[in-house]
Structures are given as structure tokens and as C-alpha cells.
């Protein structure tokens, strides 16, 4: 599995954790979180560094627009610590990648 594919899975998990707790509803994701997930996946697919990318937080080329960047920071701040309890193996891989 490539790095981009793994990053897509991780960001999807974190957005789901966030949406489930912050926007509880019967559907899969709320409209805002669904849009954020689509946006994040498109950005990962078009990453200029491809499989050699670092984490987006450490990247020199920020490709997210400011509003989406703030939204993904909120999601990551909420989702990353919780990943430890729900998906510890993925959390460890994400931490050391």
C-alpha cells in the first residue's frame, strides 16, 4: 500500500471520528465533513511530492486553502489522540511516518 493511500485512510478515519462526535446524525458524514474529506483526498491525489511526501503539517508547500486548513487542523487535533484507542496500529504508523 502506498503512502498516499495510507494517508487517505487515516484522514478519512479522523474525519469520521470528528463528525461522529461533533455532528451526530444518522447519515455517514455531515455535508461539511463530507466536503472536507473530498477536498483532503483531492489534495493528497495531487500532492506534488507524491509518495515521497512528508506530513502535511511539515510540508513547505501548503496546498490547502486557509479555511480548509483550519478545518483539517481542528479535525486532526480531535481525531489523532483518539486514534490511539480505536486504531492503535494505524496511530503508531502515522506517528512515525
N, C-alpha and C positions, 0 to 999 in steps of 0.2 A: 504494500500500500504506500502511495506517495505522500509526501509531506503536505501538499495542498489538500488532498482527500482527507487526511487526518485532521487538518486544521478546520475543514468544513464541518466534519463530525463534531469536533469539540465546540465550535462556536454554536452549532445547532443545539447541542445539549445545554449549553449555558443559557441560550435564549429561551429554551423550554423551561429550565429551572426558574428563570426570572419571571416569565409570563405566567406560569402555573401559580406562583406565589403572589405576584403583584397585580395580575389581571385575571383572576379566576373566572372561568367561564366553561361552558360545556364543549365548546369547539377546541380544536387543536391549539391554535395560536390566535391571539387577537390580531386585528388588522395592522396595528403599529409594529408589533413584534414580527409578524409575517413579512412586512415590508423591510424591516431591519435585517432579517435572515436572508431575504433575496438579495439585498444590497451587499451584505457581507460576502455572500457566495460569489457574486459577480466580481467583487473586488479581489477575492482570492483567485478566481479563474484568470483574471487579467493582471496578476501581480508581475511586475517587470523582472523580478528576481526568480520567479518560477520555483522549482524545487530547492533552490539554494537560499530561499528567503529566511530571514530571521523572524522573530516575533514582531508583530505589527507595532508593538509598543517601542521596540528598539530600532525600527526602520528609519532610514534617513529620508525616504520618500513617502510622505503621508498621503495616501490616495483617498481617504475618506473625507467627505465634506465636513465642516465643523459641527453641524447639528448631529449627523450620524456618528461622528467620532465621540461626541459627548454621550450619546445614547449607548454606544457599544462599551464605553468605559463604565457606565452605570451597570450594564448587564454583566460585564466581566468582574467588576467589584463584588457583585452579588453572587454570581454563579461559580466563580473559581474556588472560593473556600468550600462551598457546598459539594463540589465535585469530589472532594476528598472522601466524603461519606457515601455518596451514591455510586461513584465510579473511580475507586482509588487507583487502579492500574492506569487509567487514562490520565488522571491527575498527575501521577508521577511522571509519565511520559511527557506530558505538557510542560511540567515544571522544568525538566532537564533538557528539553529540545531547544 
